[in-house]
Amino acid sequence: MMFGFEKGTTQVSLSMPPADVTDIAADSTQAGPRPQPIWERILRRTGRAVIVAFWVMVVAFMLIRLAPGDPVSAALGGEASPETVAALRTQLGLDVDPITQFWKYLWAFTQGDLGSSLLSGVPVTEMLKTNLPVTLWLIAITVTMTMIVSIPLAVFIALVRIPALPYVFRTLTAIGLALPSFLVALLLLYQFGLIWGIAPIFGYEPGFPANLHYLWLPALVNCVVLVPVLSRVLYSSILDTLDEEFVETGVIRGVKSYRFFWFYVLRPSLAPTVVLLSYMMGVMVGSTVILESIFALPGIGRELVTAVSMRDYPVVQGIILVFGVLVVFLSLLGDIVASLLDPRVKLT
Amino acid sequence: MSTATVTESPSEVLVEIRDLVIGIQRTRADRLILVDSADFDIRRGEILGLVGESGSGKTMVCRSLIGTLKRRSATIFGGTIMFDGMDLAKIDERRWRSVRGNRIGYVPQSALTGPNPVMTIGGQLVEAVRCNRNRTERDARKRAMELLDLVHIRRPEVVYDQYPFQLSGGMRQRVMIAAALAQDPDIILADEPTTGLDVTVQAEIMKLLREIRTEFNMSVVLVSHDLALIDDVCDRLVVMHGGTCVEVGSVKEVAQNPKHPYTIALNRARIELATPGTQLITIRGNPPGVGEWPSGCRFSERCEFVQDDCRVGASPPLLEVESNHWSACIHAGELGAASE
């Protein structure tokens, strides 16, 4: 299946040595091997994340330098004298070859220094300290809202057997899926912000309960895309689960309804949804760039747009690195949660 | 070979199924009948085989004995299932809770999807042990260990904390049998319990079921379409075709002296009797589809001994043609000569 989630792919006694029929204790009575402890698998995944982060650094460093123009021409324009240009290049450390620049950058990175903005002189780490929380909050609120809407919705559609309901559900989710998020953002901003005046059009206030006021609408925009995907996946995986035989076993055992709902319906169905959500969040990290620009949120996404147009190399590199780490971390988190929910999911 | 000794002196009848009709209510006026006039007994301590092609209704009959027809949106429209003074065809969900799991155990079809994948073996067994009963956690754990031991699982303390995906198919099915035994039921229903298991494991599971039958004097209802398997482990046999029981009798009787053309045809089509190099013998035609049953005998379209009176009227009922041997063929008396 997709996303490395292997449901029910289990090899049954294929590797069995030929056994005498009369020997009852041959194989089907032996305990299987113990799995690796979970922390060991988490450690291995973290190790791989570090390698990914390194390559993200390399690619970000190269890509921004491959783009036409550089910070000097962006700052001085085309009219500056060659002497001024040369002086600025030396000052910014751009007069040496890119490989040397990279090693310098990497060395500074190991000291916890991501360089400073070429334009404002503010250290990138400082900039991330103020801007990253905005983006992280946006992601956190998006995940929470998506789960709060998707899970009950999918459960309701799957368990309440109203014949027309699944069709309505499929149609509406298809529409939700087809809408581009920047359009949804503009429409919702117009409706909620301008017409109804219940959401701020721009601005931000740090700190948890206060920022909710500014972040709920952008998070809602994300939900319009995420909820259809997730509720559909969860819906179909609940239907699959209900068809499985162990559900009948639960009925026969007379398992209490709340226990039944959790252990026999929801938990066996959740893993694909959780894994998918974590991957979708990786995609959403990219879309925060658009959302933060539209909603004028001081997150790292909007910062990235400015930095790219000004060829502010250290800022671009820093933010792309953070994005990369974020994507890897989110998918690791998704896999861990999925494997805690469903032991069949392997953390590889 | 078959242990037909139990049937020599008919023992206590545990369950009496009479004229059972099962179907799906599609609209208010439209009923799709899946099983009609299922008619047989389950006796104490016997292994009863329920055989038939797909769509013959054997699974539905099995589900009606455990009260989970509703899950398949089917209902009982008529007939009785008498068990210990109760009519299982009519009791409500609340009464069912005291019967299913407690008095009638169930071993699911597939070893792969039978156990709950997100619960440990121990957790599931404890659940089965505590089924509608007040037992302390420690008590239940002790009983669960006993059960694992009973089904010959080595190192039960290791298996207890494992998840189903860590076990082989055979072991999973052993665990499911252990769970079915949890409440010391009178009857165990096993709906094709060896689907997806290889032949050696299949034999082990069958051996286990027989052992359990002998040890606890339980009845086992074994649903299968594997005649060789039924021969080996069952005492009596119910042959189903097109939603009806066509022949009921001891395995020995039915194998040596079949009294229904369908059983005769089944016996002849057995793969282990085939002569190498010759074409395999099959039963002509397809089993009649649900809702497309012909009038008269439902096997009439495929029967090689068919006569004109076979095709008229209602589906013929089971008649005792010999002592403890029933057939639904109206020409059962003439078959002996014809099948030679």
Interface residues (C-beta under 8 A of the other chain):
Chain A: G8 T10 V12 S13 M16 P18 A19 V21 I24 A25 A26 D27 S28 T29 Q30 A31 G32 P33 R34 P35 E244 E245 F246 V247 E248 T249 G250 V251 I252 R253 G254 V255 F263 Y264 R267 P268 L341 D342 P343 R344
Chain B: I66 T68 R71 R97 R100 G101 Y106 P108 Q109 S110 A111 L112 T113 G114 P115 N116 P117 V118 M119 Q124 E127 A128 C131 N132 H152 I153 R154 R155 V158 V159 Q162 Y163 F165 Q166 L167 S168 G169 G170 M171 Q173 R174 M176 A179 G196 L197 D198 T200 V201 A203 E204 I205 K207 L208
